[in-house]
Structures are given as structure tokens and as C-alpha cells.
Amino acid sequence: MTPRVTSLTPDFLEEEVTVRGLTFRLRELSIGDYDELVKKASKPVTNLATGQEDEIIDNSLLLKLMVLRCSVEPKLTPESLANLPMRVVLKLNQTVNKMHYGDEPETEKKADDAAEETPKGNA
């Protein structure tokens, strides 16, 4: 019996969020894009106890970079993001956080699949 192979989907999450009458379309990052942004948001600091250099991530900068990279329509720039009202940016931040750090949405099983997987007890 050959194992059942399922293909990985290349689909990325896309979400629209409307704030104060303006709709923003955001797209999930690839892991490569995310890793690149983490590097950009990281900086070396000297650990005073050990004298060694450690890298720390500026999470505020990382989130801003993520919002910029995720924006599809309108495409945000650092300048346009900086000029948005604080609460609008907060909503964009929350949406981007949920897209990348939230749980993966579960897909519903088809009725046929559910029937096949019903446990069989002792009758």
C-alpha cells in the first residue's frame, strides 16, 4: 500500500481590513521574506556579563517592516505609514500579527471523510 501524499499549498493568506473608510489589503509573508525582515530588525549588542555579542530583535521595527511588506493595496511606504493615524496603524499591526502568529485556520472535513473516520467500537 502506498502512502497517501498531499501536496503543500502555495496559497498565502490575504485579508482586507477597513479602517475609517479606507480598505487595506494585506498578504501573508513567505518564510524567506520574514527571515529577511528579522535580520533587518536585528542588531548586535554586547552582553555586559559575558562580553560576548548577542543579537536582539527590535520587535517594533520588525512589525513596521512586516506591515510595509504585507501591504498590497494601497502599497504602503515608510512615509505613508508614518503619516497614518495611530489607531489605523494599530489595526494594521493587529491584522499582520494575527496573520503570522495566529493559529492556522483549520479546514472543515467533508461529510464523506468524517463518515470514513468514525471510530468503530465493540458491537
Secondary structure, DSSP 8 states (H G I E B T S, - for coil): -------------EEEEEETTEEEEEE---HHHHHHHHHHTEEEEE-TTT--EEEEE-HHHHHHHHHHHHEEES---HHHHHTS-HHHHHHHHHHHHHHHHS--------HHHHHHT------
